Amino acid sequence: MSTLLSKKTDYALLILAHLHEHPTGGSAREIADRFSLSKAFLANILKELCQKGFLVSHRGVNGGYELRRPAGEVNLAEILEAMEDGLALTSCSTHHPTESEECSVMNMCPIRGPMIEINRRVTEALRSVKLSELLEPIISRTTTFQPVLPVLNQLNHKKTLEETTV
């Protein structure tokens, strides 16, 4: 099975999640230890996240990394585009592919136009997802199930009462 995102992007998202949870920042060692990541690989990702404007780094004894912008101001598409060097479903699904991205049937391909449109829609959808939404606790996303919880609690309470009166 192939994945759409590289390990580098997966780890970048882990780093961003960790730093979102720790607004005062975190060190490379702390992040590497938390996720059992290679310190060298992590250092490269941290450097790239800084270069691409997602993190700021602070040197020194109390140094480390922190988010440059709040997670609510960063969308998923910009992270994926930065870490994956662009976002394309196929080599020709951008409007202006480079020569290395062209294929031998590109000029007569019946699906190139639809793939460009699908790529545009996927990118648009990813732009609508803020990093903060991705990092919300799961319980806050299950709003459709929350009304059920009081009913379940009442049933458990009623069951406990029945058991103690028998």
C-alpha positions as CSV (number, residue, x, y, z in Angstrom):
1,M,0.0,0.0,0.0
2,S,1.3,3.5,-0.8
3,T,0.5,6.5,1.3
4,L,-0.3,10.0,0.2
5,L,1.9,11.6,2.9
6,S,5.5,11.0,3.5
7,K,7.0,10.1,6.9
8,K,8.5,13.6,7.0
9,T,5.0,15.2,6.7
10,D,3.6,12.7,9.3
11,Y,6.4,13.7,11.7
12,A,5.9,17.4,10.9
13,L,2.3,17.1,12.0
14,L,3.3,15.3,15.2
15,I,5.8,18.1,15.9
16,L,3.1,20.8,15.3
17,A,0.7,18.9,17.5
18,H,3.2,18.7,20.3
19,L,4.1,22.4,20.1
20,H,0.4,23.3,20.0
21,E,-0.1,21.3,23.3
22,H,3.0,23.2,24.7
23,P,2.5,26.9,23.9
24,T,5.7,27.8,25.7
25,G,7.7,25.6,23.3
26,G,9.6,22.4,23.4
27,S,13.0,21.1,22.7
28,A,14.1,18.8,19.9
29,R,15.1,16.2,22.5
30,E,11.7,16.4,24.3
31,I,9.9,15.9,21.0
32,A,12.2,13.1,19.8
33,D,11.8,11.3,23.2
34,R,8.0,11.7,23.3
35,F,7.5,10.1,19.8
36,S,10.6,7.8,19.7
37,L,11.9,9.6,16.6
38,S,15.5,9.7,15.3
39,K,17.0,13.0,16.6
40,A,18.8,13.6,13.2
41,F,15.6,13.1,11.2
42,L,13.7,15.3,13.6
43,A,16.3,18.0,13.5
44,N,15.9,18.2,9.7
45,I,12.2,18.5,9.9
46,L,12.4,21.1,12.6
47,K,14.8,23.1,10.5
48,E,12.5,22.8,7.5
49,L,9.5,23.9,9.5
50,C,11.4,26.9,10.7
51,Q,12.6,27.8,7.1
52,K,9.0,27.5,5.8
53,G,7.6,29.7,8.5
54,F,5.7,27.3,10.8
55,L,8.1,27.4,13.7
56,V,10.5,29.8,15.4
57,S,13.6,28.5,17.2
58,H,15.4,29.9,20.2
59,R,19.0,29.1,21.0
60,G,20.5,28.7,24.3
61,V,20.0,26.7,27.6
62,N,16.2,27.5,27.6
63,G,16.0,27.3,23.8
64,G,13.7,25.2,21.7
65,Y,10.9,25.6,19.2
66,E,7.4,27.1,19.2
67,L,4.7,27.7,16.7
68,R,5.2,30.9,14.7
69,R,1.4,31.4,14.3
70,P,-1.5,30.1,16.3
71,A,-2.8,26.7,15.0
72,G,-6.1,28.4,14.1
73,E,-4.3,30.5,11.5
74,V,-2.6,27.6,9.7
75,N,-4.4,25.4,7.3
76,L,-3.6,21.8,6.4
77,A,-3.0,22.5,2.7
78,E,-0.2,25.0,3.4
79,I,1.5,22.4,5.7
80,L,1.2,19.6,3.1
81,E,2.2,21.8,0.2
82,A,5.3,23.0,2.1
83,M,6.4,19.6,3.4
84,E,5.6,17.7,0.2
85,D,7.0,20.4,-2.1
86,G,3.5,20.9,-3.7
87,L,0.3,19.0,-3.6
88,A,-0.7,17.0,-6.7
89,L,-2.7,13.8,-7.1
90,T,-1.0,13.0,-10.4
91,S,2.2,14.3,-12.0
92,C,0.1,16.4,-14.4
93,S,-2.8,17.5,-12.1
94,T,-1.4,21.1,-11.8
95,H,-2.1,23.6,-14.5
96,H,1.5,24.0,-15.5
97,P,3.6,20.8,-14.9
98,T,7.3,21.0,-15.3
99,E,9.0,19.0,-18.0
100,S,9.9,16.3,-15.5
101,E,6.3,16.0,-14.5
102,E,4.9,15.6,-18.0
103,C,4.0,12.1,-19.3
104,S,4.0,10.8,-22.8
105,V,0.2,11.1,-23.2
106,M,-0.4,14.3,-21.4
107,N,-1.5,16.3,-24.5
108,M,-4.2,13.7,-25.4
109,C,-5.1,12.4,-22.0
110,P,-8.9,12.3,-21.4
111,I,-8.6,12.5,-17.6
112,R,-6.1,15.3,-17.2
113,G,-8.8,18.0,-17.1
114,P,-10.9,16.1,-14.5
115,M,-7.8,15.3,-12.5
116,I,-6.9,19.0,-12.4
117,E,-10.4,19.8,-11.1
118,I,-10.3,17.0,-8.5
119,N,-6.8,18.3,-7.4
120,R,-8.3,21.8,-7.1
121,R,-11.2,20.6,-5.0
122,V,-9.0,18.5,-2.7
123,T,-6.7,21.4,-2.2
124,E,-9.6,23.7,-1.5
125,A,-11.0,21.2,1.1
126,L,-7.6,21.0,2.8
127,R,-7.4,24.8,2.9
128,S,-10.6,24.8,4.9
129,V,-9.2,22.6,7.6
130,K,-7.3,24.6,10.3
131,L,-4.5,22.9,12.2
132,S,-6.4,23.7,15.4
133,E,-9.3,21.6,14.1
134,L,-7.1,18.6,13.4
135,L,-5.7,18.9,17.0
136,E,-9.0,19.3,18.8
137,P,-9.7,16.6,21.4
138,I,-11.8,13.9,19.9
139,I,-14.6,14.2,22.5
140,S,-15.4,17.8,21.3
141,R,-15.8,16.4,17.8
142,T,-18.4,13.8,18.8
143,T,-21.2,16.3,19.4
144,T,-23.8,14.0,17.8
145,F,-23.2,11.5,20.6
146,Q,-23.2,13.8,23.5
147,P,-27.0,13.9,24.0
148,V,-26.8,10.1,24.4
149,L,-24.4,10.3,27.4
150,P,-27.0,11.7,29.9
151,V,-29.4,8.9,28.9
152,L,-26.7,6.3,29.4
153,N,-25.9,7.8,32.8
154,Q,-29.6,7.7,33.8
155,L,-29.8,4.1,32.7
156,N,-26.7,3.1,34.7
157,H,-28.0,5.0,37.7
158,K,-31.4,3.3,37.5
159,K,-29.7,-0.1,37.1
160,T,-27.6,0.6,40.2
161,L,-30.7,1.5,42.2
162,E,-32.5,-1.7,41.1
163,E,-29.5,-3.8,42.1
164,T,-29.2,-2.2,45.5
165,T,-33.0,-2.6,46.3
166,V,-33.1,-6.3,45.4
